[in-house]
């Protein structure tokens, strides 16, 4: 089992008017699974305002992006069998 070692941050996107975009959807293609490389996409209406793809951090950790309601967050996970191409090795 993977072990979480780091916390969460929130992504925000400021519109040209200086106001924060109203996020309408947040989708994570791997459903927060550190053993599958996924991409998180946030939209405001029909516009993509932010996206992030899971990446390895060194040989033994993956930065896993996922959604909490309409907020993009990430966690750093220790991969017991190593990390390759944005996912923990099974």
C-alpha positions in Angstrom: 0.0 0.0 0.0 1.2 3.5 -0.8 1.9 5.9 2.0 0.9 9.6 1.9 3.7 11.9 3.2 2.6 15.4 2.2 -0.4 17.6 2.3 -2.7 19.6 0.1 -2.8 22.8 -1.9 -5.5 24.5 -3.8 -5.3 25.8 -7.4 -7.0 29.0 -8.3 -7.2 30.9 -11.6 -7.7 34.6 -11.7 -9.6 36.0 -14.7 -8.4 39.1 -16.6 -11.0 41.1 -14.5 -8.9 40.2 -11.4 -11.7 38.0 -9.9 -11.2 34.3 -9.3 -12.8 32.0 -11.8 -15.9 30.1 -10.7 -15.0 26.4 -11.1 -17.9 24.4 -12.3 -16.2 21.0 -12.7 -13.1 19.2 -11.4 -12.3 15.8 -13.0 -9.5 13.4 -12.2 -9.0 10.7 -14.8 -7.5 8.1 -12.5 -9.9 8.7 -9.6 -7.1 9.4 -7.1 -5.3 6.1 -7.7 -1.5 6.5 -7.3 -1.0 3.3 -9.3 -2.5 4.9 -12.4 -1.1 8.1 -14.1 -4.0 10.6 -14.4 -4.8 14.1 -15.2 -6.9 16.5 -13.2 -8.8 19.1 -15.2 -10.8 22.1 -13.8 -13.3 24.0 -15.9 -15.3 27.2 -15.5 -18.2 26.9 -17.9 -16.7 25.7 -21.2 -13.2 26.9 -20.5 -10.4 24.8 -19.0 -8.8 26.9 -16.3 -6.3 24.5 -14.8 -4.9 21.0 -15.4 -2.2 18.9 -13.7 -0.9 15.5 -14.6 0.5 13.1 -12.0 4.3 13.0 -11.9 7.1 11.0 -10.2 9.2 12.9 -7.7 12.4 11.0 -7.7 12.3 7.2 -7.9 10.0 6.4 -5.0 7.3 9.1 -4.9 4.4 10.3 -7.0 2.6 13.6 -6.8 -1.1 12.5 -7.2 -3.5 15.3 -8.2 -7.2 14.9 -7.4 -10.4 16.7 -6.7 -12.2 17.6 -3.5 -15.6 18.8 -4.6 -14.6 21.7 -7.0 -11.0 22.2 -5.6 -7.9 20.8 -7.1 -5.5 19.3 -4.6 -2.4 17.1 -4.5 -0.7 14.6 -2.2 2.8 13.1 -2.4 2.7 9.4 -2.0 5.6 7.0 -1.3 5.6 4.2 -3.8 6.9 0.9 -2.1 8.0 -0.6 -5.5 9.1 2.7 -7.1 7.5 5.3 -9.4 7.6 5.2 -13.2 5.9 7.6 -15.7 3.7 9.3 -13.1 2.4 6.3 -11.3 3.5 3.9 -8.5 4.7 0.5 -9.8 2.5 -2.4 -8.6 
